[in-house]
Amino acid sequence: MGVVHHSNYVRHLELARIAWMDEHDLPYREYVAQGIHFATTRVEVDYRGPVRFDDELLVTVWCEWVRGASLRMAYVLHVGPTLVGVAATEHAAVDGEGRVRRIPSERRSALRKLAIEE
């Protein structure tokens, strides 16, 4: 069909979220070193236009909310000036065995300060 397969958008969201964490909070590997992972519990993507091979995709990401053991990230995706997608992901903090764990209070407070609730 000449367009990026819809499943690949989720990869771009994950890369953007990890880059956002690295820049605005803690690198993801530091969470992992503390035994915390963020399991994806929900993905929403509203496809507004096609992305084609070799297009430069710009993903803007922000944190919408943070709760005791979860957070929600929001995204807009552009190819040049054209909006091609709007998305959101939700994540639960879990330990290495997949059991839900609270986000440590200092991290939760820092993330809440960064959240842009809509």
MIKEDO-482508 format. One record per residue: residue in one letter; residue number from 0; x, y, z of N, C-alpha, C in turn. Coordinates in nm, 3 decimals. Atoms other than C-alpha are relative to their C-alpha. Layout:
BEGIN
<res: A	n: NUM	nX: X	nY: Y	nZ: Z	caX: X	caY: Y	caZ: Z	cX: X	cY: Y	cZ: Z> .
...
This chain:
BEGIN
<res: M	n: 0	nX: 0.081	nY: -0.120	nZ: 0.000	caX: 0.000	caY: 0.000	caZ: 0.000	cX: 0.086	cY: 0.127	cZ: 0.000> .
<res: G	n: 1	nX: -0.088	nY: -0.116	nZ: 0.005	caX: 0.303	caY: 0.228	caZ: 0.015	cX: 0.002	cY: 0.085	cZ: 0.126> .
<res: V	n: 2	nX: 0.000	nY: -0.076	nZ: -0.125	caX: 0.245	caY: 0.339	caZ: 0.374	cX: 0.056	cY: -0.087	cZ: 0.113> .
<res: V	n: 3	nX: -0.051	nY: 0.071	nZ: -0.117	caX: 0.395	caY: 0.247	caZ: 0.710	cX: -0.114	cY: -0.080	cZ: 0.062> .
<res: H	n: 4	nX: 0.102	nY: 0.085	nZ: -0.061	caX: 0.206	caY: -0.043	caZ: 0.869	cX: -0.041	cY: 0.060	cZ: 0.134> .
<res: H	n: 5	nX: 0.053	nY: -0.062	nZ: -0.121	caX: -0.016	caY: 0.071	caZ: 1.154	cX: 0.069	cY: -0.047	cZ: 0.128> .
<res: S	n: 6	nX: -0.063	nY: 0.051	nZ: -0.122	caX: 0.161	caY: -0.150	caZ: 1.410	cX: 0.133	cY: 0.071	cZ: 0.029> .
<res: N	n: 7	nX: -0.127	nY: -0.068	nZ: -0.022	caX: 0.485	caY: 0.044	caZ: 1.360	cX: -0.014	cY: 0.131	cZ: 0.075> .
<res: Y	n: 8	nX: 0.021	nY: -0.123	nZ: -0.075	caX: 0.331	caY: 0.356	caZ: 1.511	cX: 0.030	cY: -0.024	cZ: 0.148> .
<res: V	n: 9	nX: -0.021	nY: 0.031	nZ: -0.141	caX: 0.344	caY: 0.186	caZ: 1.852	cX: 0.148	cY: 0.001	cZ: 0.034> .
<res: R	n: 10	nX: -0.146	nY: -0.005	nZ: -0.022	caX: 0.722	caY: 0.146	caZ: 1.818	cX: 0.047	cY: 0.144	cZ: 0.011> .
<res: H	n: 11	nX: -0.038	nY: -0.141	nZ: -0.005	caX: 0.755	caY: 0.518	caZ: 1.748	cX: -0.045	cY: 0.063	cZ: 0.131> .
<res: L	n: 12	nX: 0.048	nY: -0.052	nZ: -0.128	caX: 0.545	caY: 0.595	caZ: 2.056	cX: 0.093	cY: -0.042	cZ: 0.113> .
<res: E	n: 13	nX: -0.088	nY: 0.049	nZ: -0.106	caX: 0.766	caY: 0.378	caZ: 2.274	cX: 0.135	cY: 0.072	cZ: -0.002> .
<res: L	n: 14	nX: -0.128	nY: -0.070	nZ: 0.011	caX: 1.086	caY: 0.536	caZ: 2.144	cX: -0.013	cY: 0.144	cZ: 0.049> .
<res: A	n: 15	nX: 0.022	nY: -0.137	nZ: -0.043	caX: 0.941	caY: 0.883	caZ: 2.202	cX: -0.016	cY: 0.007	cZ: 0.152> .
<res: R	n: 16	nX: 0.020	nY: 0.002	nZ: -0.146	caX: 0.830	caY: 0.793	caZ: 2.557	cX: 0.132	cY: -0.019	cZ: 0.073> .
<res: I	n: 17	nX: -0.129	nY: 0.025	nZ: -0.065	caX: 1.173	caY: 0.656	caZ: 2.648	cX: 0.090	cY: 0.121	cZ: -0.012> .
<res: A	n: 18	nX: -0.080	nY: -0.122	nZ: 0.017	caX: 1.345	caY: 0.965	caZ: 2.503	cX: -0.051	cY: 0.110	cZ: 0.093> .
<res: W	n: 19	nX: 0.058	nY: -0.100	nZ: -0.090	caX: 1.103	caY: 1.186	caZ: 2.701	cX: 0.045	cY: -0.027	cZ: 0.144> .
<res: M	n: 20	nX: -0.044	nY: 0.035	nZ: -0.136	caX: 1.184	caY: 0.997	caZ: 3.022	cX: 0.147	cY: 0.036	cZ: 0.019> .
<res: D	n: 21	nX: -0.143	nY: -0.032	nZ: -0.008	caX: 1.557	caY: 1.031	caZ: 2.951	cX: 0.022	cY: 0.151	cZ: 0.018> .
<res: E	n: 22	nX: -0.021	nY: -0.145	nZ: -0.001	caX: 1.524	caY: 1.406	caZ: 2.897	cX: -0.064	cY: 0.070	cZ: 0.119> .
<res: H	n: 23	nX: 0.076	nY: -0.074	nZ: -0.100	caX: 1.266	caY: 1.504	caZ: 3.159	cX: -0.005	cY: -0.063	cZ: 0.138> .
<res: D	n: 24	nX: 0.009	nY: 0.067	nZ: -0.130	caX: 1.282	caY: 1.246	caZ: 3.438	cX: 0.128	cY: -0.078	cZ: 0.022> .
<res: L	n: 25	nX: -0.116	nY: 0.088	nZ: -0.014	caX: 1.517	caY: 0.949	caZ: 3.477	cX: 0.011	cY: -0.086	cZ: -0.125> .
<res: P	n: 26	nX: -0.012	nY: 0.097	nZ: 0.108	caX: 1.662	caY: 0.734	caZ: 3.203	cX: -0.071	cY: -0.130	cZ: 0.040> .
<res: Y	n: 27	nX: 0.076	nY: 0.122	nZ: -0.027	caX: 1.450	caY: 0.420	caZ: 3.176	cX: 0.087	cY: -0.106	cZ: 0.066> .
<res: R	n: 28	nX: -0.090	nY: 0.101	nZ: -0.058	caX: 1.753	caY: 0.205	caZ: 3.258	cX: 0.018	cY: 0.019	cZ: 0.151> .
<res: E	n: 29	nX: -0.010	nY: -0.023	nZ: -0.145	caX: 1.765	caY: 0.371	caZ: 3.604	cX: -0.122	cY: -0.055	cZ: 0.072> .
<res: Y	n: 30	nX: 0.118	nY: 0.065	nZ: -0.057	caX: 1.409	caY: 0.260	caZ: 3.671	cX: 0.022	cY: -0.151	cZ: 0.005> .
<res: V	n: 31	nX: -0.025	nY: 0.144	nZ: 0.006	caX: 1.507	caY: -0.090	caZ: 3.560	cX: 0.099	cY: -0.041	cZ: 0.107> .
<res: A	n: 32	nX: -0.100	nY: 0.031	nZ: -0.104	caX: 1.809	caY: -0.082	caZ: 3.793	cX: -0.065	cY: -0.003	cZ: 0.139> .
<res: Q	n: 33	nX: 0.074	nY: -0.001	nZ: -0.126	caX: 1.560	caY: -0.010	caZ: 4.074	cX: -0.106	cY: -0.111	cZ: 0.004> .
<res: G	n: 34	nX: 0.096	nY: 0.109	nZ: 0.005	caX: 1.353	caY: -0.312	caZ: 3.968	cX: -0.138	cY: 0.042	cZ: -0.046> .
<res: I	n: 35	nX: 0.129	nY: -0.051	nZ: 0.045	caX: 1.076	caY: -0.104	caZ: 3.808	cX: -0.003	cY: 0.003	cZ: -0.153> .
<res: H	n: 36	nX: 0.024	nY: -0.004	nZ: 0.144	caX: 0.940	caY: -0.148	caZ: 3.456	cX: -0.136	cY: 0.067	cZ: -0.019> .
<res: F	n: 37	nX: 0.131	nY: -0.058	nZ: 0.031	caX: 0.649	caY: 0.033	caZ: 3.289	cX: -0.066	cY: -0.083	cZ: -0.108> .
<res: A	n: 38	nX: 0.072	nY: 0.087	nZ: 0.094	caX: 0.422	caY: -0.224	caZ: 3.131	cX: -0.111	cY: 0.080	cZ: -0.066> .
<res: T	n: 39	nX: 0.106	nY: -0.069	nZ: 0.074	caX: 0.193	caY: -0.088	caZ: 2.861	cX: -0.131	cY: -0.072	cZ: 0.024> .
<res: T	n: 40	nX: 0.131	nY: 0.057	nZ: -0.029	caX: -0.168	caY: -0.141	caZ: 2.960	cX: -0.108	cY: 0.048	cZ: -0.096> .
<res: R	n: 41	nX: 0.099	nY: -0.053	nZ: 0.094	caX: -0.345	caY: 0.066	caZ: 2.694	cX: 0.073	cY: 0.079	cZ: -0.108> .
<res: V	n: 42	nX: -0.052	nY: -0.078	nZ: 0.113	caX: -0.266	caY: 0.208	caZ: 2.349	cX: -0.120	cY: 0.050	cZ: -0.079> .
<res: E	n: 43	nX: 0.104	nY: -0.061	nZ: 0.083	caX: -0.491	caY: 0.449	caZ: 2.159	cX: 0.072	cY: 0.074	cZ: -0.112> .
<res: V	n: 44	nX: -0.058	nY: -0.072	nZ: 0.113	caX: -0.400	caY: 0.570	caZ: 1.810	cX: -0.113	cY: 0.042	cZ: -0.094> .
<res: D	n: 45	nX: 0.093	nY: -0.053	nZ: 0.098	caX: -0.610	caY: 0.793	caZ: 1.588	cX: 0.083	cY: 0.037	cZ: -0.122> .
<res: Y	n: 46	nX: -0.079	nY: -0.020	nZ: 0.121	caX: -0.459	caY: 0.770	caZ: 1.241	cX: -0.065	cY: 0.110	cZ: -0.083> .
<res: R	n: 47	nX: 0.056	nY: -0.114	nZ: 0.072	caX: -0.507	caY: 1.103	caZ: 1.064	cX: 0.053	cY: 0.013	cZ: -0.142> .
<res: G	n: 48	nX: -0.058	nY: -0.008	nZ: 0.133	caX: -0.288	caY: 1.055	caZ: 0.759	cX: 0.110	cY: -0.102	cZ: -0.015> .
<res: P	n: 49	nX: -0.101	nY: 0.103	nZ: 0.024	caX: -0.034	caY: 0.825	caZ: 0.598	cX: 0.142	cY: 0.046	cZ: 0.032> .
<res: V	n: 50	nX: -0.144	nY: -0.018	nZ: -0.009	caX: 0.334	caY: 0.794	caZ: 0.678	cX: 0.059	cY: -0.094	cZ: -0.104> .
<res: R	n: 51	nX: -0.058	nY: 0.079	nZ: 0.109	caX: 0.536	caY: 0.674	caZ: 0.381	cX: 0.147	cY: -0.027	cZ: 0.027> .
<res: F	n: 52	nX: -0.142	nY: 0.035	nZ: -0.012	caX: 0.878	caY: 0.512	caZ: 0.350	cX: 0.084	cY: 0.126	cZ: -0.018> .
<res: D	n: 53	nX: -0.097	nY: -0.110	nZ: 0.003	caX: 1.155	caY: 0.765	caZ: 0.417	cX: -0.058	cY: 0.134	cZ: 0.045> .
<res: D	n: 54	nX: 0.052	nY: -0.123	nZ: -0.061	caX: 0.918	caY: 1.027	caZ: 0.568	cX: 0.070	cY: 0.024	cZ: 0.132> .
<res: E	n: 55	nX: -0.053	nY: -0.034	nZ: -0.131	caX: 1.064	caY: 1.210	caZ: 0.864	cX: -0.119	cY: 0.024	cZ: 0.092> .
<res: L	n: 56	nX: 0.112	nY: -0.004	nZ: -0.093	caX: 0.820	caY: 1.150	caZ: 1.147	cX: 0.043	cY: 0.073	cZ: 0.127> .
<res: L	n: 57	nX: -0.026	nY: -0.072	nZ: -0.124	caX: 0.815	caY: 1.398	caZ: 1.436	cX: -0.107	cY: -0.040	cZ: 0.100> .
<res: V	n: 58	nX: 0.092	nY: 0.041	nZ: -0.105	caX: 0.659	caY: 1.265	caZ: 1.755	cX: 0.021	cY: 0.093	cZ: 0.120> .
<res: T	n: 59	nX: -0.004	nY: -0.085	nZ: -0.119	caX: 0.578	caY: 1.515	caZ: 2.031	cX: -0.073	cY: -0.076	cZ: 0.110> .
<res: V	n: 60	nX: 0.055	nY: 0.081	nZ: -0.110	caX: 0.512	caY: 1.352	caZ: 2.368	cX: -0.002	cY: 0.080	cZ: 0.129> .
<res: W	n: 61	nX: 0.006	nY: -0.060	nZ: -0.133	caX: 0.407	caY: 1.464	caZ: 2.714	cX: -0.073	cY: -0.095	cZ: 0.093> .
<res: C	n: 62	nX: 0.067	nY: 0.079	nZ: -0.103	caX: 0.285	caY: 1.313	caZ: 3.038	cX: -0.133	cY: 0.068	cZ: 0.030> .
<res: E	n: 63	nX: 0.133	nY: -0.056	nZ: -0.030	caX: -0.090	caY: 1.361	caZ: 3.091	cX: -0.033	cY: -0.011	cZ: 0.147> .
<res: W	n: 64	nX: 0.028	nY: 0.016	nZ: -0.143	caX: -0.126	caY: 1.218	caZ: 3.440	cX: 0.086	cY: -0.111	cZ: 0.060> .
<res: V	n: 65	nX: -0.075	nY: 0.100	nZ: -0.076	caX: 0.046	caY: 1.014	caZ: 3.709	cX: -0.085	cY: -0.037	cZ: 0.121> .
<res: R	n: 66	nX: 0.071	nY: 0.050	nZ: -0.118	caX: -0.124	caY: 0.799	caZ: 3.970	cX: 0.097	cY: -0.083	cZ: 0.083> .
<res: G	n: 67	nX: -0.087	nY: 0.075	nZ: -0.089	caX: 0.011	caY: 0.573	caZ: 4.240	cX: 0.092	cY: -0.098	cZ: -0.069> .
<res: A	n: 68	nX: -0.080	nY: 0.102	nZ: 0.068	caX: 0.128	caY: 0.294	caZ: 4.009	cX: -0.013	cY: 0.009	cZ: -0.151> .
<res: S	n: 69	nX: 0.019	nY: -0.009	nZ: 0.144	caX: 0.044	caY: 0.423	caZ: 3.662	cX: 0.019	cY: 0.142	cZ: -0.051> .
<res: L	n: 70	nX: -0.011	nY: -0.131	nZ: 0.065	caX: 0.089	caY: 0.704	caZ: 3.415	cX: -0.055	cY: -0.010	cZ: -0.140> .
<res: R	n: 71	nX: 0.053	nY: -0.009	nZ: 0.137	caX: -0.052	caY: 0.820	caZ: 3.083	cX: 0.082	cY: 0.101	cZ: -0.077> .
<res: M	n: 72	nX: -0.076	nY: -0.086	nZ: 0.089	caX: 0.149	caY: 0.965	caZ: 2.798	cX: -0.086	cY: 0.030	cZ: -0.122> .
<res: A	n: 73	nX: 0.074	nY: -0.041	nZ: 0.119	caX: 0.002	caY: 1.158	caZ: 2.504	cX: 0.099	cY: 0.041	cZ: -0.108> .
<res: Y	n: 74	nX: -0.089	nY: -0.021	nZ: 0.114	caX: 0.147	caY: 1.208	caZ: 2.157	cX: -0.075	cY: 0.066	cZ: -0.115> .
<res: V	n: 75	nX: 0.046	nY: -0.043	nZ: 0.132	caX: 0.097	caY: 1.398	caZ: 1.835	cX: 0.112	cY: -0.034	cZ: -0.097> .
<res: L	n: 76	nX: -0.096	nY: 0.043	nZ: 0.101	caX: 0.267	caY: 1.276	caZ: 1.518	cX: -0.018	cY: 0.085	cZ: -0.125> .
<res: H	n: 77	nX: 0.003	nY: -0.083	nZ: 0.120	caX: 0.357	caY: 1.497	caZ: 1.222	cX: 0.101	cY: -0.050	cZ: -0.102> .
<res: V	n: 78	nX: -0.095	nY: 0.009	nZ: 0.110	caX: 0.520	caY: 1.454	caZ: 0.884	cX: 0.001	cY: 0.141	cZ: -0.057> .
<res: G	n: 79	nX: -0.003	nY: -0.141	nZ: 0.036	caX: 0.634	caY: 1.807	caZ: 0.813	cX: -0.111	cY: 0.071	cZ: 0.076> .
<res: P	n: 80	nX: 0.108	nY: -0.071	nZ: -0.069	caX: 0.339	caY: 2.035	caZ: 0.891	cX: -0.130	cY: -0.081	cZ: 0.010> .
<res: T	n: 81	nX: 0.123	nY: 0.079	nZ: 0.007	caX: 0.085	caY: 1.754	caZ: 0.838	cX: -0.015	cY: -0.090	cZ: 0.122> .
<res: L	n: 82	nX: 0.033	nY: 0.088	nZ: -0.112	caX: -0.075	caY: 1.593	caZ: 1.142	cX: -0.037	cY: -0.136	cZ: -0.055> .
<res: V	n: 83	nX: 0.029	nY: 0.135	nZ: 0.049	caX: -0.070	caY: 1.217	caZ: 1.081	cX: -0.051	cY: -0.092	cZ: 0.110> .
<res: G	n: 84	nX: 0.052	nY: 0.085	nZ: -0.105	caX: -0.171	caY: 1.085	caZ: 1.422	cX: -0.006	cY: 0.069	cZ: 0.134> .
<res: V	n: 85	nX: 0.014	nY: -0.042	nZ: -0.139	caX: -0.283	caY: 1.148	caZ: 1.777	cX: -0.008	cY: -0.130	cZ: 0.079> .
<res: A	n: 86	nX: -0.005	nY: 0.127	nZ: -0.072	caX: -0.212	caY: 0.883	caZ: 2.039	cX: 0.014	cY: 0.022	cZ: 0.150> .
<res: A	n: 87	nX: -0.022	nY: 0.002	nZ: -0.145	caX: -0.198	caY: 0.795	caZ: 2.407	cX: 0.035	cY: -0.143	cZ: 0.040> .
<res: T	n: 88	nX: -0.031	nY: 0.131	nZ: -0.057	caX: -0.049	caY: 0.512	caZ: 2.607	cX: -0.011	cY: 0.010	cZ: 0.152> .
<res: E	n: 89	nX: 0.004	nY: 0.007	nZ: -0.146	caX: -0.103	caY: 0.405	caZ: 2.966	cX: 0.093	cY: -0.113	cZ: 0.043> .
<res: H	n: 90	nX: -0.103	nY: 0.093	nZ: -0.046	caX: 0.156	caY: 0.220	caZ: 3.170	cX: -0.017	cY: -0.024	cZ: 0.150> .
<res: A	n: 91	nX: 0.000	nY: 0.037	nZ: -0.141	caX: 0.159	caY: 0.035	caZ: 3.501	cX: 0.143	cY: -0.030	cZ: 0.043> .
<res: A	n: 92	nX: -0.131	nY: 0.033	nZ: -0.056	caX: 0.471	caY: 0.023	caZ: 3.715	cX: -0.007	cY: -0.142	cZ: 0.054> .
<res: V	n: 93	nX: -0.004	nY: 0.140	nZ: -0.043	caX: 0.560	caY: -0.342	caZ: 3.771	cX: 0.143	cY: -0.037	cZ: 0.038> .
<res: D	n: 94	nX: -0.133	nY: 0.052	nZ: -0.032	caX: 0.848	caY: -0.537	caZ: 3.921	cX: 0.042	cY: -0.101	cZ: -0.106> .
<res: G	n: 95	nX: -0.053	nY: 0.094	nZ: 0.097	caX: 1.057	caY: -0.795	caZ: 3.738	cX: -0.087	cY: -0.121	cZ: -0.025> .
<res: E	n: 96	nX: 0.092	nY: 0.112	nZ: 0.017	caX: 0.788	caY: -1.059	caZ: 3.790	cX: -0.135	cY: 0.044	cZ: -0.054> .
<res: G	n: 97	nX: 0.124	nY: -0.050	nZ: 0.055	caX: 0.515	caY: -0.836	caZ: 3.651	cX: -0.105	cY: 0.041	cZ: 0.102> .
<res: R	n: 98	nX: 0.095	nY: -0.043	nZ: -0.103	caX: 0.352	caY: -0.750	caZ: 3.985	cX: -0.003	cY: 0.152	cZ: 0.006> .
<res: V	n: 99	nX: 0.015	nY: -0.145	nZ: -0.006	caX: 0.215	caY: -0.398	caZ: 4.007	cX: 0.066	cY: 0.054	cZ: 0.127> .
<res: R	n: 100	nX: -0.069	nY: -0.069	nZ: -0.111	caX: 0.425	caY: -0.168	caZ: 4.227	cX: -0.027	cY: 0.149	cZ: -0.012> .
<res: R	n: 101	nX: 0.015	nY: -0.145	nZ: 0.002	caX: 0.374	caY: 0.192	caZ: 4.325	cX: 0.126	cY: 0.063	cZ: -0.058> .
<res: I	n: 102	nX: -0.114	nY: -0.079	nZ: 0.046	caX: 0.595	caY: 0.442	caZ: 4.150	cX: 0.059	cY: 0.063	cZ: 0.126> .
<res: P	n: 103	nX: -0.058	nY: -0.060	nZ: -0.121	caX: 0.845	caY: 0.557	caZ: 4.418	cX: -0.046	cY: 0.145	cZ: 0.017> .
<res: S	n: 104	nX: 0.064	nY: -0.129	nZ: -0.027	caX: 0.707	caY: 0.870	caZ: 4.585	cX: 0.077	cY: 0.118	cZ: -0.059> .
<res: E	n: 105	nX: -0.077	nY: -0.113	nZ: 0.055	caX: 0.995	caY: 1.099	caZ: 4.480	cX: -0.012	cY: 0.007	cZ: -0.152> .
<res: R	n: 106	nX: 0.017	nY: 0.002	nZ: 0.145	caX: 0.961	caY: 0.989	caZ: 4.117	cX: -0.142	cY: 0.041	cZ: -0.038> .
<res: R	n: 107	nX: 0.139	nY: -0.033	nZ: 0.025	caX: 0.583	caY: 1.014	caZ: 4.130	cX: -0.022	cY: 0.151	cZ: 0.013> .
<res: S	n: 108	nX: 0.011	nY: -0.145	nZ: -0.020	caX: 0.607	caY: 1.371	caZ: 4.265	cX: 0.064	cY: 0.075	cZ: -0.115> .
<res: A	n: 109	nX: -0.070	nY: -0.068	nZ: 0.111	caX: 0.860	caY: 1.470	caZ: 3.997	cX: -0.079	cY: -0.013	cZ: -0.129> .
<res: L	n: 110	nX: 0.079	nY: 0.021	nZ: 0.122	caX: 0.648	caY: 1.318	caZ: 3.720	cX: -0.129	cY: 0.081	cZ: 0.002> .
<res: R	n: 111	nX: 0.124	nY: -0.079	nZ: -0.010	caX: 0.332	caY: 1.488	caZ: 3.849	cX: 0.025	cY: 0.147	cZ: -0.033> .
<res: K	n: 112	nX: -0.035	nY: -0.140	nZ: 0.032	caX: 0.508	caY: 1.825	caZ: 3.823	cX: 0.013	cY: 0.021	cZ: -0.150> .
<res: L	n: 113	nX: -0.016	nY: -0.007	nZ: 0.146	caX: 0.570	caY: 1.747	caZ: 3.455	cX: -0.130	cY: -0.026	cZ: -0.076> .
<res: A	n: 114	nX: 0.124	nY: 0.040	nZ: 0.067	caX: 0.217	caY: 1.626	caZ: 3.382	cX: -0.079	cY: 0.122	cZ: -0.047> .
<res: I	n: 115	nX: 0.084	nY: -0.102	nZ: 0.060	caX: -0.004	caY: 1.836	caZ: 3.157	cX: -0.139	cY: -0.062	cZ: -0.014> .
<res: E	n: 116	nX: 0.132	nY: 0.064	nZ: 0.004	caX: -0.357	caY: 1.725	caZ: 3.241	cX: -0.092	cY: 0.080	cZ: -0.090> .
<res: E	n: 117	nX: 0.094	nY: -0.063	nZ: 0.093	caX: -0.616	caY: 1.793	caZ: 2.975	cX: -0.141	cY: -0.031	cZ: 0.040> .
